[in-house]
Amino acid sequence: MRCFCCSSNSFKNCCEPFLSGSVTPAFAEQLMRSRFTAYALNKFDYVLNTYTEEKRNNLSVNELADSATGATWFALVINKSSQLQVESERLTLTRDTVEFTAYYFENKHVYQLHETSNFVKEDGLWRYHDGLLHDDCGKVKLGRNLPCPCGSNKKFKQCCASKAR
């Protein structure tokens, strides 16, 4: 099964080890992808645990679950990430950003969340701190015959559109 974060990897070899706690994300983009997958699977305990301590103190699993009620997350596109930097440079980073667009269904309509997320290393672990929402967030019209944003190379109507039903 392909990972929910729309990488080309299987769930077992991508985000599952992060969600199970057997491995921690080495890079901010890995944390971003695993957080998206956690939202797609309603694993709000993981989402909460990946916030910075400052933000985590003001949140609860129930609040996160309530804020996601009715949303079915189906596609993630990483627009900009330092994942392309040389590995030795990435390992020394203590702050990083990832710009992404996440797609979800709510009441059978498609929405997008376009954000530049800020990540911080706390106690050697990447944590989500906050993000800047872009102006194009909200309801979008995805043409049924356009490529699906999940990267499957299928038409939207033959891929993720079926998840809205």
C-alpha positions as CSV (number, residue, x, y, z in Angstrom):
1,M,0.0,0.0,0.0
2,R,1.3,3.4,-1.0
3,C,1.9,5.8,1.9
4,F,-0.8,8.4,2.7
5,C,1.7,11.2,2.4
6,C,1.9,10.6,-1.4
7,S,5.6,9.7,-1.4
8,S,6.5,7.0,-3.8
9,N,7.2,4.7,-0.9
10,S,5.0,2.1,0.8
11,F,3.3,3.0,4.1
12,K,5.4,0.3,5.8
13,N,8.6,1.9,4.6
14,C,7.6,5.5,4.9
15,C,5.4,6.9,7.7
16,E,4.4,3.8,9.6
17,P,7.7,3.5,11.5
18,F,7.3,7.2,12.6
19,L,3.6,6.7,13.7
20,S,4.5,3.5,15.6
21,G,7.4,5.2,17.4
22,S,10.0,2.7,16.2
23,V,11.9,5.5,14.3
24,T,11.9,9.3,14.7
25,P,12.0,11.6,11.7
26,A,15.5,12.7,10.8
27,F,14.4,15.7,8.8
28,A,11.6,18.3,8.9
29,E,10.0,17.0,5.7
30,Q,9.8,13.5,7.1
31,L,8.0,14.9,10.2
32,M,5.7,16.9,7.9
33,R,4.8,13.8,5.9
34,S,4.2,11.7,9.0
35,R,2.0,14.4,10.5
36,F,-0.1,14.5,7.3
37,T,-0.4,10.7,7.5
38,A,-1.4,11.0,11.2
39,Y,-4.2,13.4,10.2
40,A,-5.3,11.0,7.4
41,L,-5.5,8.1,9.9
42,N,-6.9,10.2,12.8
43,K,-3.8,9.5,14.9
44,F,-4.1,12.8,16.9
45,D,-1.9,11.6,19.7
46,Y,1.0,11.5,17.2
47,V,0.0,15.0,16.0
48,L,0.0,16.3,19.5
49,N,3.3,14.7,20.4
50,T,5.0,16.3,17.4
51,Y,4.2,19.9,18.4
52,T,6.9,21.9,20.2
53,E,6.6,21.8,23.9
54,E,5.4,25.4,23.9
55,K,2.5,24.6,21.6
56,R,1.7,21.2,23.0
57,N,1.0,22.7,26.4
58,N,-2.0,24.6,25.0
59,L,-3.5,21.7,23.0
60,S,-5.2,18.4,23.6
61,V,-5.9,15.3,21.5
62,N,-9.6,16.1,21.7
63,E,-9.1,19.6,20.4
64,L,-7.1,18.3,17.5
65,A,-9.7,15.7,16.7
66,D,-12.6,18.2,17.0
67,S,-10.8,20.6,14.6
68,A,-10.4,17.8,12.0
69,T,-14.0,16.5,12.3
70,G,-15.5,16.0,8.8
71,A,-12.2,16.3,7.0
72,T,-10.8,13.4,4.9
73,W,-7.2,14.1,4.0
74,F,-6.2,12.5,0.7
75,A,-3.2,14.2,-0.9
76,L,0.0,16.0,0.1
77,V,2.3,18.0,-2.2
78,I,5.6,19.2,-0.9
79,N,6.2,22.5,-2.7
80,K,9.5,23.5,-1.1
81,S,11.7,21.7,1.3
82,S,15.4,21.6,2.3
83,Q,15.3,17.9,1.8
84,L,17.4,18.5,-1.3
85,Q,20.2,19.9,0.8
86,V,23.4,17.9,1.4
87,E,22.7,15.4,4.2
88,S,25.5,16.7,6.4
89,E,24.0,20.2,6.2
90,R,20.5,18.9,7.1
91,L,21.8,17.1,10.2
92,T,23.1,20.3,11.7
93,L,19.9,22.3,11.2
94,T,18.0,23.3,14.3
95,R,15.2,25.1,12.4
96,D,13.7,24.3,9.1
97,T,10.6,25.1,7.0
98,V,8.5,23.0,4.6
99,E,6.0,24.5,2.2
100,F,3.2,22.1,1.3
101,T,-0.3,21.9,-0.1
102,A,-2.6,19.3,1.6
103,Y,-5.9,18.4,0.0
104,Y,-9.0,17.2,1.9
105,F,-12.7,16.5,1.4
106,E,-15.3,18.1,3.6
107,N,-19.0,17.7,2.8
108,K,-18.1,16.2,-0.6
109,H,-16.1,19.4,-1.6
110,V,-12.4,19.6,-2.1
111,Y,-10.3,22.0,-0.1
112,Q,-6.6,22.8,0.1
113,L,-4.4,23.9,2.9
114,H,-1.3,25.7,1.6
115,E,1.1,26.4,4.4
116,T,4.8,27.1,5.1
117,S,5.4,25.2,8.3
118,N,8.1,26.1,10.8
119,F,10.0,23.2,12.5
120,V,12.4,23.3,15.4
121,K,14.6,20.7,16.9
122,E,13.9,20.1,20.6
123,D,16.0,17.6,22.5
124,G,17.3,16.3,19.2
125,L,13.8,15.7,17.7
126,W,12.1,17.6,15.0
127,R,8.9,19.3,16.2
128,Y,6.2,21.4,14.4
129,H,6.0,24.9,15.9
130,D,3.6,26.9,13.7
131,G,2.9,27.8,10.1
132,L,2.0,30.6,7.7
133,L,-1.2,30.0,5.7
134,H,-1.1,31.2,2.1
135,D,-3.9,33.1,0.5
136,D,-5.0,30.2,-1.7
137,C,-6.3,28.1,1.2
138,G,-9.9,27.0,1.0
139,K,-12.4,25.4,-1.4
140,V,-10.9,24.4,-4.8
141,K,-12.3,22.9,-8.0
142,L,-10.3,19.9,-9.2
143,G,-11.2,18.9,-12.7
144,R,-12.3,15.3,-12.9
145,N,-10.0,14.7,-15.9
146,L,-7.0,16.4,-14.4
147,P,-4.2,14.4,-12.8
148,C,-4.9,13.5,-9.2
149,P,-2.9,15.7,-6.8
150,C,-1.8,12.5,-4.9
151,G,0.7,11.9,-7.7
152,S,-0.7,8.5,-8.8
153,N,-0.6,9.5,-12.4
154,K,-4.3,8.7,-12.7
155,K,-7.1,11.1,-13.4
156,F,-8.7,12.6,-10.3
157,K,-12.0,11.0,-11.1
158,Q,-10.4,7.5,-11.2
159,C,-8.3,8.0,-8.1
160,C,-9.0,10.1,-5.0
161,A,-12.3,11.6,-6.1
162,S,-13.9,8.3,-5.1
163,K,-13.0,9.0,-1.4
164,A,-15.5,11.9,-1.3
165,R,-18.5,9.6,-1.8
